Amino acid sequence: MKLSAVRSITAFALASLIGSHAWAAGKHEIYSLMPNTALSGVIDPDMPDRTSINKALPLKKKGERLRIGWTEITLGNPWFVSMIDDARTVAKKYNYDIELQVADSDVAKQSAQVDNFITLGVDLIVIDPTDIQGSVSDVERAVNAGIPVITVGTAPDARAPVITTSTGNPYGSGFEAGRYVASKTDPATVINAAMVIGVMGNSTSESRLNGMISGIVYARSQERRLGLSKEDAMLKGFKLFQQVKAKGNFSWPEGGFNVLAWGRGDWTEEGGLAATEDILASQGDKLNLVLAENDFIAIGAINALENAGKKNSVMVASGAGSFRVALDLIKQGKLLVSATNSGSETGVAAIELIHQILNKGLDANNLPLASYFPVTLITPDNVDTYIAADSLPPSTETVPPFRSIEQIKTAMK
């Protein structure tokens, strides 16, 4: 998905998730829960300064061309393929060389790949972490060898001395998708949802679904005049999500919102199909909504509902994706909503960041652990624009400026 024809972005961050009173009235309880695997993408108004962390900066080119060692989780999914292909296209424009190795979701294999890049003496390493905890020691070894590291896709644990992470905002996209879902249901109607997640325990997965639940909570609170602020709704949604993790479901009578069951979808169409079929077998007579973590899971859920003759009685919403097949489903009215999450943009942004540091004088010493793309929903109202933009080349990606922690805090006040 090429996004420059769709939007003009001014900066990384998700200030929209920070209520106007967050600074004036003191820090809300929701921020005291961070870091948490279900809150990836929430911006902490008191995020610590990272200037003193050794990140092996400044970035220096040892030879005629900058050598980038890139270890990728997998190439078994079109999202990752588009990230690598378009990163390579932009790297070629700047005369950078990318040496790619694929970890196949193996933590030990990725660790060995980082060691190999250190031995090769590359100028910079890009890591798409297979494990947010396991990647910490990999980053530390690279930095101790004088090689800076940028992560992509998922932010590692805060102990990792990375420059920053180029990534979409999992919580933010889920939150806004959840609000949209609620806006398309009668406030008096009880939402009986199923939740199909990629993998429970994965920070991107948990944050998207927690975001969707919290977005619905916030919208329902407004519609039913329950008096929850945005941060209150985020906290309530977080607690409800924890109930799903602990016992498989929750009931929120005041908001008319229940999650009846959840399933593991492994981020794939096949996984979404199987999980939804299992849920339909036990909850099919009550269900009226499927919250799918991504577009692939949503496609599987749609197929399961069609096979069961329930396509007209159960809505499907996706937390992120923007793949062409999902765009077509939105246009056809089969998928209620998705949110932008471009592999292309993620890869291009990483290369552009490198270019800004090496050639444009960007001071990257106090960037946040994760630099999140702003959230944009894809709905029937704007899907045609995204379909038209889908065929544009990676060189048309418009990458927002990377903001320092100080700049983000100033913008949030």
Sequence and secondary structure as in RCSB ss.txt:
>XXXX:A:sequence
MKLSAVRSITAFALASLIGSHAWAAGKHEIYSLMPNTALSGVIDPDMPDRTSINKALPLKKKGERLRIGWTEITL
GNPWFVSMIDDARTVAKKYNYDIELQVADSDVAKQSAQVDNFITLGVDLIVIDPTDIQGSVSDVERAVNAGIPVI
TVGTAPDARAPVITTSTGNPYGSGFEAGRYVASKTDPATVINAAMVIGVMGNSTSESRLNGMISGIVYARSQERR
LGLSKEDAMLKGFKLFQQVKAKGNFSWPEGGFNVLAWGRGDWTEEGGLAATEDILASQGDKLNLVLAENDFIAIG
AINALENAGKKNSVMVASGAGSFRVALDLIKQGKLLVSATNSGSETGVAAIELIHQILNKGLDANNLPLASYFPV
TLITPDNVDTYIAADSLPPSTETVPPFRSIEQIKTAMK
>XXXX:A:secstr
   TTT     S  GGGS TTTTTT   HHHHT S TT TT   TT    TTS    S    SSSEEEEEEES S
SSHHHHHHHHHHHHHHHHTTEEEEEEE TT HHHHHHHHHHHHHHT SEEEE  S TTTHHHHHHHHHHTT  EE
EESS   TTS  S EEE  HHHHHHHHHHHHHHTS TTS EEEEEEES TT HHHHHHHHHHHHHHHHHHHHHTT
    HHHHHHHHHHHHHHHHHHS EEEGGGTEEEEEEEE TTSHHHHHHHHHHHHHHHTTT  EEEESSHHHHHH
HHHHHHHTT TTT EEEESSB  HHHHHHHHHTSS  EEB  HHHHHHHHHHHHHHHHHS    TT  S EE   
 EE TTTHHHHHHHTTS GGG        HHHHHHHH 
